[in-house]
Amino acid sequence: MKIWNQHKNDQSSSIDKFLSGEDIVLDQELFLYDIDASIAHAHELHSINILNKTETQKIVASLKKLAKLFKENKFKLTDKYEDCHSAIESFLTKELGSIGKKIHTGRSRNDQVMVAMRLYAIAKLNEIDSINIKIAKAFFKNAEKYASDPMPGYTHLQRAMPSTWGLWFSSFAESFLDNLDLLRNTKSWININPLGSAAGYGVNLPIKRDISTKELGFKRKQLNSLYVQNSRGKFELELIGALKQPMLDIRKFSWDMSLFLTQEFNLLSIASKYSTGSSIMPNKSNPDVIEIMRANYAVIAGHYSELENLISLPSGYQRDLQLTKRSLIHSIHCVLSTLELIPGLVSSIKINSERSNEFIDAGMLMTDRANELVQSGLPFREAYIKIKSDKSSKSIVKNFSRKNASVGSAYNLQLSHLKNRLKKL
């Protein structure tokens, strides 16, 4: 029986399956957060005398028991439940009878799922934050290790200017520090409590929402009850947008790696565990892990687009919003599974210094020659034309000296600044 419909004649397994969709599978992720929110809600009901002290204690004890059973795989969410919310209510009713039936007083499944999703998102952002720090450290470590190792610099996939592997590694290190700032700002932005808004219009009970706000660790309560419903999907969209940033970096990193690992470039190598073979060609070693990392940005972008189109709705709750769970949870899974492999992959990179040196030809120093003429008083555009038309410029002896290199460039990395920023983060 559904909690909202007790008529047997209205039951339809095909309709139930259509309506529930992936809910039971996705709710495995939300279940423990829903229990935590239910405990906080019980304390709020006690504060306005809907539950007495004994009833509150019994409900809280049963909820903690349910959490323990779930963690031990002794309680399973199956499709006999509509969702995790009805599973919790069913368990409490079975355990406590009429006392258990009181838990849903003053709330709706609308604010119930939203508080669970917010708690889930914050917890997962903390995990992603930790991994981002490890990634930044891995790139920074290699930036220090290969700070002055020559590397050919490219624009338009054409050889451009001499560079260093230190510049390449530190470019990703700094980018992941920026990602940390963005992810933390996003976490702060969504860290507000929707519980107590019910179905979007509140309830005629003096629910003390500050209790759950404090108990669940939110920085404040989301005040307007209708806005709570209108923000569903909006907050998730911003979160997925923030997740796109580290994945965008991984896509670029993966592209570089795919090129540099080819026999044609042969500029670096990685641990064999990140490669696979061919089912038909014995000679092949393919960087499949890197290629899937590159492809996973498209998965996140797809979920972002899916969610962006989904929330084109009028004010108030619509059943369409059920699908916001899918976009968010799948995106977080994809990001976590990708990012957690990066520190090990980066640490396994070995540079082919001999090959890197071979790629740096004298022509790549023509810009340096032009700047030398500028320092002697010649206008840059005249120096540019002079060097470009000087046929001997491409046969000069290689010189990697960068005594006056600009801040943050290949020969003036200023890694100490990144190191200090990393420490603060």
VOGU-3710 file (C-alpha; in Angstrom, 3 decimals, decimal comma):
1> mkiwnqhknd> 0,000/0,000/0,000  1,197/3,535/-0,785  1,300/5,985/2,090  -0,899/8,329/0,044  -3,316/5,696/-1,350  -4,850/2,794/0,565  -7,207/1,588/-2,190  -6,233/-1,834/-3,531  -8,145/-1,337/-6,776  -5,940/1,640/-7,678
11> qsssidkfls> -2,691/-0,351/-7,567  -0,845/-0,904/-10,855  2,638/-2,408/-10,976  3,426/-0,899/-14,393  2,391/2,580/-13,275  4,232/2,171/-9,969  7,387/1,155/-11,813  7,055/4,095/-14,186  6,567/6,570/-11,353  9,348/5,248/-9,129
21> gedivldqel> 11,910/5,070/-11,944  15,400/4,797/-10,440  14,276/6,094/-7,049  15,017/3,005/-4,976  18,478/2,623/-6,522  19,321/6,309/-6,118  17,853/6,457/-2,619  20,516/4,046/-1,414  22,759/7,132/-1,512  20,305/9,313/0,412
31> flydidasia> 18,989/6,871/3,000  21,358/7,619/5,884  21,014/11,370/5,341  17,239/10,988/5,372  17,543/9,186/8,709  19,718/11,969/10,154  17,167/14,547/9,027  14,347/12,445/10,528  16,123/12,413/13,891  16,455/16,206/13,775
41> hahelhsini> 12,791/16,491/12,778  11,774/14,311/15,742  13,562/16,745/18,056  11,664/19,623/16,435  8,350/17,798/16,972  9,292/17,231/20,602  10,008/20,963/21,025  6,380/21,785/20,098  4,882/18,888/22,071  3,788/16,782/19,109
51> lnktetqkiv> 6,050/14,079/20,568  6,639/13,652/24,271  10,072/12,826/25,656  9,520/9,055/25,691  8,123/8,993/22,164  11,038/11,058/20,905  13,549/8,744/22,545  11,870/5,695/21,015  11,772/7,211/17,531  15,398/8,332/17,697
61> aslkklaklf> 16,501/4,902/18,966  14,586/3,159/16,171  16,044/5,471/13,535  19,572/4,785/14,795  18,789/1,079/14,742  17,603/1,376/11,147  20,804/3,185/10,163  22,884/0,436/11,758  20,896/-2,294/10,001  21,302/-0,513/6,660
71> kenkfkltdk> 25,065/-0,115/7,095  25,325/-3,818/7,947  23,241/-4,702/4,891  20,544/-6,209/7,114  17,906/-3,732/5,982  17,561/-3,351/2,225  15,744/-0,803/0,168  13,792/-2,778/-2,397  11,031/-1,925/-4,815  8,419/-2,928/-2,262
81> yedchsaies> 8,926/0,646/-1,007  8,110/3,746/-3,031  11,275/5,454/-1,870  13,580/5,809/1,124  11,111/8,118/2,879  8,286/5,588/2,874  10,776/2,895/3,928  11,706/4,891/7,024  8,092/5,538/7,932  7,203/1,887/7,349
91> fltkelgsig> 10,054/0,741/9,606  9,066/3,109/12,416  5,409/2,108/12,203  6,317/-1,578/12,297  8,640/-1,010/15,267  6,594/1,532/17,255  3,017/1,351/15,990  1,096/4,603/16,293  4,163/6,446/17,616  5,971/5,766/14,360
101> kkihtgrsrn> 3,066/7,222/12,418  3,743/10,619/13,995  7,137/11,152/12,316  5,713/12,704/9,155  3,888/15,444/11,041  4,876/18,878/9,753  6,869/17,753/6,732  6,369/16,552/3,181  8,405/14,186/1,081  9,270/17,347/-0,854
111> dqvmvamrly> 11,345/18,968/1,882  12,377/15,532/3,154  14,150/14,632/-0,075  15,631/18,094/-0,444  17,298/18,064/2,957  18,688/14,579/2,268  20,026/15,727/-1,109  21,636/18,830/0,419  23,325/16,752/3,130  24,450/14,208/0,537
121> aiaklneids> 25,813/16,921/-1,770  27,759/18,611/1,026  29,273/15,301/2,156  30,289/14,423/-1,414  31,713/17,908/-1,985  33,893/17,323/1,071  35,162/14,097/-0,525  35,786/15,844/-3,835  37,530/18,684/-1,995  39,928/16,217/-0,388
131> inikiakaff> 40,686/14,556/-3,740  41,252/17,945/-5,394  43,907/18,728/-2,795  45,635/15,408/-3,525  45,517/16,162/-7,252  46,965/19,650/-6,771  49,740/18,163/-4,610  50,570/15,515/-7,221  50,844/18,099/-10,007  52,804/20,453/-7,752
141> knaekyasdp> 55,251/17,712/-6,768  56,007/17,006/-10,422  56,220/20,740/-11,146  59,006/20,974/-8,547  60,675/17,781/-9,751  60,713/18,825/-13,406  60,804/22,605/-12,854  63,552/23,325/-15,384  63,349/20,233/-17,627  62,952/21,475/-21,210
151> mpgythlqra> 59,678/20,819/-22,972  58,504/22,021/-26,385  55,711/24,563/-26,046  52,841/24,328/-28,525  50,152/26,604/-29,902  47,788/25,351/-32,621  49,586/22,002/-32,122  52,599/23,636/-33,799  55,941/24,102/-32,068  55,924/27,582/-30,570
161> mpstwglwfs> 58,500/28,402/-27,857  60,769/26,495/-25,497  58,978/25,626/-22,284  59,477/23,370/-19,282  57,646/20,396/-17,891  57,471/22,422/-14,684  55,249/24,965/-16,441  52,981/22,220/-17,785  52,558/20,452/-14,444  52,111/23,673/-12,456
171> sfaesfldnl> 49,430/24,885/-14,877  47,236/22,028/-13,682  48,312/22,482/-10,056  47,124/26,097/-10,073  43,945/25,197/-11,911  42,991/22,670/-9,244  43,600/25,285/-6,560  41,057/27,465/-8,369  38,720/24,475/-8,546  38,949/24,165/-4,777
181> dllrntkswi> 37,891/27,789/-4,358  34,918/27,290/-6,663  33,798/24,020/-5,064  34,021/25,505/-1,570  32,035/28,575/-2,603  29,419/26,281/-4,136  29,259/24,193/-0,977  28,732/27,350/1,071  26,010/28,512/-1,337  23,954/25,326/-1,032
191> ninplgsaag> 24,565/24,881/2,707  21,090/26,031/3,763  18,312/24,053/5,400  15,080/23,388/3,436  13,495/21,187/6,132  10,290/22,630/7,542  8,995/24,103/4,283  6,831/20,984/3,725  5,274/20,860/0,234  6,170/24,483/-0,432
201> ygvnlpikrd> 3,593/26,294/1,689  4,641/25,472/5,232  2,318/23,998/7,863  0,093/25,516/10,532  2,427/24,296/13,254  5,146/26,373/14,975  7,985/24,132/13,736  11,262/25,348/15,245  13,423/25,066/12,149  16,505/26,386/13,921
211> istkelgfkr> 16,769/23,053/15,745  17,280/20,996/12,577  19,432/23,757/11,055  21,877/23,559/13,943  21,685/19,795/14,431  22,316/19,015/10,753  25,162/21,537/10,464  23,569/23,970/8,017  24,819/27,558/8,171  21,249/28,955/8,010
221> kqlnslyvqn> 17,697/27,981/7,097  16,244/28,597/3,650  13,460/30,935/4,638  10,742/31,253/1,993  8,868/27,955/1,745  7,915/28,418/-1,922  11,467/29,372/-2,844  12,603/26,081/-1,306  10,605/24,221/-3,951  11,635/26,623/-6,705
231> srgkfeleli> 15,295/26,093/-5,819  15,115/22,366/-6,415  17,194/21,725/-9,494  18,630/25,243/-9,350  21,084/24,324/-6,596  21,891/20,991/-8,213  22,553/22,747/-11,523  25,076/25,082/-9,913  26,750/22,152/-8,185  27,114/20,175/-11,424
241> galkqpmldi> 28,400/23,346/-13,080  31,126/23,560/-10,438  31,939/19,867/-10,944  32,422/20,536/-14,648  35,500/22,648/-13,896  37,844/19,904/-12,587  36,479/17,616/-15,295  37,294/20,270/-17,890  40,878/20,283/-16,622  41,003/16,507/-16,756
251> rkfswdmslf> 39,779/16,572/-20,342  42,606/18,931/-21,338  45,159/16,952/-19,329  43,931/13,717/-20,928  44,191/15,212/-24,405  47,790/16,272/-23,738  48,617/12,864/-22,337  47,062/11,086/-25,316  49,298/13,066/-27,663  52,489/12,882/-25,616
261> ltqefnllsi> 52,160/9,117/-25,129  52,031/8,353/-28,858  55,085/6,868/-30,540  55,192/9,987/-32,725  55,626/12,285/-29,713  57,053/9,826/-27,175  57,578/12,612/-24,648  56,495/10,692/-21,564  55,355/7,333/-20,207  52,991/6,128/-17,478
271> askystgssi> 52,570/3,019/-15,326  51,342/0,053/-17,342  48,248/-0,412/-15,135  46,692/2,660/-16,770  46,864/1,045/-20,220  45,153/-1,898/-21,860  45,960/-4,065/-24,872  44,217/-4,850/-28,102  42,125/-7,982/-28,574  43,662/-8,495/-32,006
281> mpnksnpdvi> 46,952/-6,533/-32,212  49,708/-7,871/-29,931  51,784/-4,713/-30,396  49,201/-2,339/-28,905  49,235/-0,620/-25,523  46,335/1,778/-25,307  45,845/4,557/-22,712  42,185/3,603/-22,233  41,970/4,977/-18,680  43,004/8,403/-19,930
291> eimranyavi> 40,548/8,242/-22,812  37,613/7,406/-20,525  38,692/10,271/-18,247  38,539/12,561/-21,267  35,120/11,223/-22,267  33,637/11,655/-18,794  33,447/15,412/-19,200  30,758/14,752/-21,816  28,819/12,717/-19,240  28,819/15,642/-16,794
301> aghyselenl> 27,940/18,130/-19,530  25,071/15,841/-20,529  23,676/15,731/-16,992  24,002/19,522/-16,772  22,016/19,966/-19,985  19,484/17,350/-18,858  18,902/19,170/-15,584  18,870/22,626/-17,154  16,063/21,567/-19,485  14,233/19,609/-16,777
311> islpsgyqrd> 13,733/22,602/-14,479  11,937/24,744/-17,058  8,837/24,654/-14,824  6,344/26,980/-13,105  6,535/27,725/-9,383  5,871/24,976/-6,887  6,564/21,258/-6,922  6,115/19,243/-10,118  6,795/15,501/-10,362  9,402/16,257/-13,044
321> lqltkrslih> 11,664/17,342/-10,179  12,010/13,732/-9,067  14,523/13,333/-11,907  16,884/15,936/-10,413  18,214/13,184/-8,138  19,448/11,224/-11,133  21,380/14,120/-12,648  23,084/15,004/-9,381  23,930/11,534/-8,078  25,189/10,203/-11,416
331> sihcvlstle> 27,326/13,324/-11,887  28,907/12,956/-8,459  29,640/9,265/-9,084  31,273/10,075/-12,411  33,426/12,852/-10,954  34,561/10,851/-7,921  35,463/7,771/-9,983  37,491/9,936/-12,365  39,271/12,239/-9,932  40,335/9,539/-7,487
341> lipglvssik> 42,558/7,972/-10,195  44,377/11,204/-11,055  46,926/11,478/-8,176  48,315/8,011/-8,854  48,363/8,572/-12,605  50,197/11,896/-12,291  52,725/10,411/-9,861  53,480/7,606/-12,342  54,441/9,977/-15,187  58,046/9,745/-16,368
351> insersnefi> 59,542/12,355/-18,688  61,571/11,471/-21,782  64,110/14,296/-21,421  66,167/13,312/-24,452  63,132/13,342/-26,721  61,890/16,627/-25,222  65,236/18,273/-26,014  65,167/16,993/-29,576  61,844/18,722/-30,189  63,184/22,168/-29,271
361> dagmlmtdra> 64,694/23,540/-32,471  66,492/26,822/-32,979  63,520/28,368/-34,750  61,583/28,249/-31,479  64,033/30,851/-30,086  63,152/33,508/-32,647  60,833/35,288/-30,221  63,718/35,493/-27,737  65,880/37,014/-30,451  63,225/39,616/-31,190
371> nelvqsglpf> 63,008/40,539/-27,506  66,797/40,907/-27,341  66,597/43,479/-30,132  63,782/45,237/-28,258  66,022/45,552/-25,213  68,601/47,282/-27,378  66,028/49,927/-28,352  64,380/48,581/-31,513  60,537/48,747/-31,626  59,062/45,274/-31,250
381> reayikiksd> 57,266/45,185/-34,617  60,495/46,099/-36,403  62,381/43,479/-34,383  59,700/40,912/-35,271  60,027/41,582/-39,000  63,822/41,629/-38,857  64,020/38,237/-37,139  61,297/36,720/-39,325  63,115/37,767/-42,508  66,564/36,749/-41,243
391> kssksivknf> 67,140/33,294/-42,724  69,987/32,627/-40,305  67,655/32,932/-37,300  66,542/29,325/-37,670  70,081/27,975/-37,508  71,304/29,704/-34,367  72,619/27,673/-31,439  70,010/26,644/-28,880  69,991/28,814/-25,785  67,550/28,206/-22,953
401> srknasvgsa> 68,647/31,169/-20,814  65,722/33,142/-19,379  67,408/35,594/-17,017  64,614/38,130/-17,397  61,678/35,759/-17,820  58,249/37,127/-16,906  56,597/36,021/-13,672  54,802/32,700/-14,009  56,492/31,784/-17,276  58,433/28,604/-17,980
411> ynlqlshlkn> 61,701/29,882/-16,503  60,224/31,900/-13,640  57,563/29,585/-12,233  57,233/31,217/-8,796  56,282/27,847/-7,333  56,639/29,209/-3,800  53,454/31,244/-4,332  51,525/28,147/-5,367  53,016/26,245/-2,448  51,819/28,860/0,036
421> rlkkl> 48,353/28,891/-1,497  48,199/25,106/-1,351  49,151/25,178/2,345  46,370/27,660/3,109  43,831/25,487/1,303
//
